[in-house]
Amino acid sequence: MALSTVSLILTGPRSAIAVDGLDGSGKSQFATTLVEALRSAGRPATLLHVDDFRRALDFDGLEAAEEASLYYDHYFDFPDAGATLATALAGPPDGSIAVFEGVMVLRAGLPAGTPLVVLNVSPEEARRRIVARDQAKGRTPAEIARRIDHRYFPAHLRYCAAFDPQARADLMIDNEDWTHPRSVWRRHESFAPGVTAVLDGLLGVG
């Protein structure tokens, strides 16, 4: 029976799961944990990051509104990110899942039917995490605050107004405590066979 189950998993069509949320919501950590759990369950899985598609831009001397616009409109190469995901899904039908995580992930033009996971945290908790993360990178408090207030948070508000990820979410997660993510609600039918059980193992119930 075990061999039959693995065989079914390894010959199914390839699929994707998108992980979205505010900067600092814990997307990278959750996506990494999800990929590890899928692999442990016998499901091939790969991890793709929106952050791997950043462009080198000069933000020096810009006013807040100009910096926010430049960041939203040009900082990430979403067409290239979407093309990379499409290439990953075009491989042999081995049942693998591409977990694609990052800010504003819907802008990458996801394939139809891709389940969307949205992580929710308070702005205060997101800010706390960003400060800790960016301090570890050697950024000054002033630089961190500028990035949060001129880029990350304004971009997220603009993105939500344009794409409404919460309304489109197939799984909503309360990630205020990222050591204990909790499922708020989920459309079970949106996920590939076997994935629901993996998610159940990762999530408490809100």
C-alpha positions in Angstrom: 0.0 0.0 0.0 2.8 2.4 0.8 4.5 1.9 -2.5 1.2 2.4 -4.3 0.6 5.7 -2.5 4.0 7.0 -3.3 3.6 6.0 -6.9 0.4 8.0 -7.2 2.1 11.1 -5.6 5.1 10.9 -7.9 3.2 10.6 -11.1 0.6 13.4 -10.6 0.7 16.8 -12.3 2.9 19.5 -11.0 1.3 22.3 -9.0 2.0 25.4 -7.0 1.1 27.1 -3.7 1.6 30.8 -3.3 2.4 32.3 0.1 1.6 36.0 0.5 1.6 38.6 3.3 2.9 41.9 4.6 6.7 42.2 4.8 7.6 40.7 8.2 4.6 38.4 8.3 6.8 35.3 8.3 6.3 34.1 4.7 9.9 32.8 4.2 9.8 30.8 7.4 6.4 29.4 6.8 7.1 28.5 3.2 10.4 26.8 4.2 8.6 24.8 6.8 5.9 23.8 4.3 8.4 22.6 1.8 10.2 20.5 4.4 6.9 19.0 5.5 5.9 18.2 2.0 9.2 16.4 1.3 8.9 14.5 4.6 5.5 13.3 3.4 7.0 12.0 0.2 6.0 14.9 -2.0 8.8 16.5 -4.1 8.8 20.3 -3.5 10.7 23.3 -4.5 10.9 26.8 -3.0 10.8 30.0 -5.0 11.2 33.5 -3.5 10.0 36.9 -4.9 13.1 38.4 -3.3 15.2 36.5 -5.8 13.8 38.8 -8.5 14.8 42.2 -7.1 16.2 44.9 -9.4 19.1 47.2 -8.4 17.5 50.7 -8.0 18.7 54.0 -6.6 16.4 55.4 -4.0 18.8 58.1 -2.8 17.3 61.6 -2.4 13.7 60.6 -3.2 10.7 62.0 -1.4 8.6 59.5 0.5 5.9 59.3 -2.3 8.5 58.9 -5.0 10.3 56.2 -3.1 7.0 54.3 -2.5 6.1 54.5 -6.2 9.6 53.3 -7.4 9.5 50.4 -5.0 6.0 49.3 -5.9 6.3 49.7 -9.7 9.9 48.6 -10.4 11.7 47.0 -7.5 10.6 43.4 -8.2 10.7 41.8 -11.7 7.3 40.0 -11.4 7.1 39.0 -15.1 10.4 37.1 -14.7 9.3 35.6 -11.4 6.1 34.4 -13.1 8.0 32.9 -16.0 10.3 31.1 -13.6 7.4 29.5 -11.8 5.8 28.5 -15.2 9.1 26.8 -16.1 9.1 24.9 -12.8 5.6 23.7 -13.4 6.3 22.6 -17.0 8.6 19.8 -16.0 7.7 16.1 -15.9 4.5 15.1 -14.1 6.2 13.9 -10.9 3.7 15.3 -8.5 6.1 18.1 -7.3 4.8 21.3 -5.8 6.5 24.7 -6.2 5.9 26.9 -3.1 6.3 30.5 -4.3 6.5 33.0 -1.5 7.0 36.7 -1.2 5.4 40.1 -1.0 2.7 41.0 -3.6 3.0 37.5 -5.0 -0.3 37.9 -7.0 1.5 40.4 -9.3 3.5 37.5 -10.7 0.5 36.3 -12.7 0.0 32.9 -11.0 -1.3 30.0 -13.0 -5.1 29.6 -12.7 -6.1 27.5 -9.8 -3.0 28.2 -7.7 -4.0 28.1 -4.0 -3.1 31.3 -2.2 -2.0 31.2 1.4 -2.1 34.6 3.2 -0.3 35.2 6.5 -1.8 37.8 8.8 0.2 39.7 11.5 -0.3 43.1 13.1 1.7 46.0 11.8 3.4 46.3 15.2 4.6 42.7 15.1 5.7 43.0 11.4 7.6 46.1 12.3 9.3 44.4 15.2 10.4 41.5 13.0 11.7 43.8 10.2 13.7 45.8 12.7 15.3 42.6 14.1 16.0 41.3 10.6 17.4 44.5 9.2 19.5 45.3 12.2 21.2 41.9 11.7 22.0 43.1 8.2 23.8 46.1 9.6 21.2 48.7 8.7 20.8 51.7 10.9 17.5 52.4 12.8 16.8 55.4 10.6 17.3 53.4 7.4 15.1 50.6 8.7 12.3 53.0 9.6 12.5 54.7 6.2 12.2 51.4 4.4 9.2 50.4 6.5 7.4 53.7 6.2 8.4 54.6 2.6 8.4 51.2 0.9 7.1 48.1 2.7 3.9 49.3 4.3 2.8 51.7 1.6 3.4 49.1 -1.1 1.4 46.5 0.8 -1.5 48.9 1.2 -1.5 49.7 -2.5 -1.2 46.0 -3.4 -4.2 45.1 -1.1 -6.3 47.8 -2.7 -5.5 46.5 -6.2 -5.5 42.8 -5.7 -7.4 42.1 -2.4 -5.4 39.0 -1.4 -7.5 38.3 1.7 -10.6 38.0 -0.4 -8.8 35.7 -2.8 -7.1 33.6 -0.1 -7.6 29.8 0.0 -6.0 29.6 3.4 -5.8 32.4 5.9 -3.3 32.0 8.7 -2.9 34.0 11.9 0.9 34.2 12.1 1.2 36.7 15.0 3.1 33.9 16.8 5.2 32.4 14.1 6.1 29.4 16.2 2.4 28.5 16.4 0.7 29.5 13.1 -3.1 29.1 13.3 -5.6 28.4 10.5 -8.4 31.0 10.5 -10.2 29.5 7.5 -9.4 27.3 4.5 -10.9 26.1 1.2 -9.9 22.4 1.4 -10.8 21.7 -2.2 -8.2 24.2 -3.4 -5.2 22.1 -2.4 -3.7 19.2 -4.2 -4.3 15.7 -2.8 -2.2 15.0 0.3 -1.4 18.7 0.9 -4.3 19.3 3.2 -3.0 16.6 5.6 0.4 18.3 5.5 -1.1 21.7 6.3 -3.1 20.1 9.2 0.2 19.0 10.7 1.6 22.5 10.6 -1.4 24.5 11.8 -3.5 24.9 14.8 -7.1 26.1 14.5 -8.0 29.7 15.3 
